[in-house]
Amino acid sequence: GAWVTPFVSHPTVPATIFVGLKQVWKSTNRGDTWTQISNFTDASSNVDMLQIAPSNGDYIYMSKGSTLRRTTDGGTTWTNLTSPSGNSITYMAIHQSNPNKIWVSISGFSSGQKVYQSTNGGSTWTNISGTLPNVPANTIVFQNNFLGRLYVGTDIGVYYRDSTATDWVDFNTNLPNVVIDELEIQYSSSKLRAATFGRGLWEV
């Protein structure tokens, strides 16, 4: 698998987990045994990103570089999706109740190509990069039931955008100028946590 191998849990069946190696694998017994659920022809490269829809465990999205695929039947069949950009997809966020509403963050230094949104499961895309700085966007998370808010982690910090903002807002007060590798929301404590490259873990 990749240096950071993607694992995801089924949203309603905790014993079922998925891992992205060169193919996608599934375990229904917490990892004791595994079944391959994909047969990608580009089997020499690793899966970079793997996400499962919170509202429907049959919807799984994966990427290898700029290649994006989706299954809507739990891995029986996979569909190639339109890539929103020629650069690598770094992360994906999926709406909490609509498995076809998704957002992806994009790596690289192509100005204005950082975050894209799809409302039809990746068939078409809208560029919502706005004035994000021209550095790689490494991770993205959607905040459930709160103004449609998105947070994106970049090579120089965190930004957010929601229904009250026409562009991305700097969200870096007291955060060092550091690469943000992953963002996660802990809902019961209302905290956003940011994992950084070499500067530890931060929360707000």
ABEGO torsion letter per residue (X at the ends): XBABBBBBBBAABAABBBBBBABBBBBAAGGABBBBABBBABAABBBABBBBBAABAABBBBBBEABBBBBAAGGABBBBBBBABABBBABBBBBAABAABBBBBBBEABBGBABBBBAAGGABBBBAAEABBBBBBABBBBBBGBGGBBBBBBAAEBBBBBAABABBBBBABGBBBBBBABBBBBAAAGBBBBBBBGAEBBBX
